[in-house]
Structure formats: C-alpha cells, structure tokens
Amino acid sequence: MALINCTECNKEISDKADSCPNCGISFNRKENKVKISKKTKIIAIILSIIIILGGIGSFIGYNIYTENRRIAEEHLRAEEEQRLEEE
C-alpha cells in the first residue's frame, strides 16, 4: 500500500482508497483493469496475421497438391489404357 496525495486537499491517503477521508472527494477507479501496452497489441496483431496467412497458405497448398495428384493419376490411367490398347 502506497501513500499518495489527494487531488483536492493534498493530504496523504492510501492509493487503495475510494474516497479521501479528509475532504470526501470520490475517486473514479476501475478495479482490475488490465492495461495492455501498444507493443503487446502490435505483437498480437502480427501473430494473428501470421496464423491467418498460414491457414490460408495451407488451404491453398493442399488444394494445389490434390489437384496435381488428380492430374497425375489421370495421366497414369491414360498411359495405362494406351499401353493396354497397344498390346
């Protein structure tokens, strides 16, 4: 617990006090409010973008892979049919 000066009467009071016991002024305090620094917000945004781009890249990569696999299988089937027709 630290002591601070009242903004109204300038007497020392607890930093946890909701009002000054000397002059009665009320302090607007939001308890348990967590302040997130600008740097932390920027890092969170960058990481979110990286994760989203990774997901999009994985989706596109998988689609390209499956399409190439389908084309290769069709090509092999066509070669097999051609080989069987020649025999």
C-alpha positions in Angstrom: 0.0 0.0 0.0 1.5 3.3 -1.0 0.5 6.8 0.1 -0.5 9.4 -2.5 -1.6 13.0 -2.2 -5.4 13.7 -2.6 -6.0 15.7 -5.7 -8.4 18.0 -3.9 -7.0 18.7 -0.4 -3.4 17.5 -1.0 -3.4 15.3 2.2 -1.7 11.9 2.2 -4.1 9.0 1.6 -3.9 5.3 0.7 -3.7 4.6 -3.1 -6.4 2.0 -2.5 -8.9 4.4 -1.0 -12.1 5.0 -3.0 -12.5 8.5 -1.4 -10.5 10.9 0.6 -11.2 10.6 4.4 -10.3 14.2 4.9 -12.3 16.1 2.2 -14.6 13.3 1.0 -13.8 13.5 -2.7 -14.6 10.3 -4.6 -12.0 8.7 -6.9 -13.2 7.1 -10.1 -11.2 3.9 -10.1 -11.8 1.0 -12.3 -10.6 -2.0 -10.4 -8.8 -5.0 -12.0 -8.5 -3.1 -15.3 -5.6 -4.6 -17.2 -3.7 -2.2 -19.4 -2.2 -3.8 -22.5 0.7 -1.9 -23.9 0.8 -0.7 -27.5 3.8 -3.0 -28.2 1.8 -6.1 -26.9 -1.1 -5.2 -29.1 1.1 -4.9 -32.2 2.7 -8.2 -31.5 -0.7 -9.8 -31.0 -1.9 -8.4 -34.3 1.2 -9.6 -36.2 0.9 -13.1 -34.7 -2.8 -13.2 -35.7 -1.9 -12.2 -39.2 0.8 -14.8 -39.4 -1.6 -17.5 -38.2 -4.3 -16.5 -40.6 -1.9 -16.4 -43.5 -0.5 -19.8 -42.5 -4.0 -21.2 -42.6 -4.8 -19.7 -46.0 -1.4 -20.9 -47.3 -2.1 -24.4 -46.0 -5.5 -24.5 -47.6 -4.2 -23.3 -51.0 -1.3 -25.7 -50.8 -3.5 -28.6 -50.0 -5.8 -27.7 -52.9 -2.8 -27.4 -55.3 -1.5 -30.8 -54.1 -4.8 -32.6 -54.5 -5.3 -31.1 -58.0 -1.8 -32.1 -59.1 -2.3 -35.6 -57.7 -5.6 -35.9 -59.6 -3.9 -34.8 -62.8 -1.1 -37.2 -62.3 -3.5 -40.1 -61.7 -5.4 -39.2 -64.8 -2.2 -39.1 -66.8 -1.1 -42.5 -65.4 -4.5 -44.0 -66.2 -4.3 -42.7 -69.8 -0.8 -44.1 -70.2 -2.0 -47.5 -68.8 -5.0 -47.5 -71.2 -2.8 -46.6 -74.1 -0.3 -49.4 -73.2 -3.1 -51.9 -72.9 -4.5 -50.9 -76.3 -1.1 -51.4 -77.9 -0.8 -55.0 -76.7 
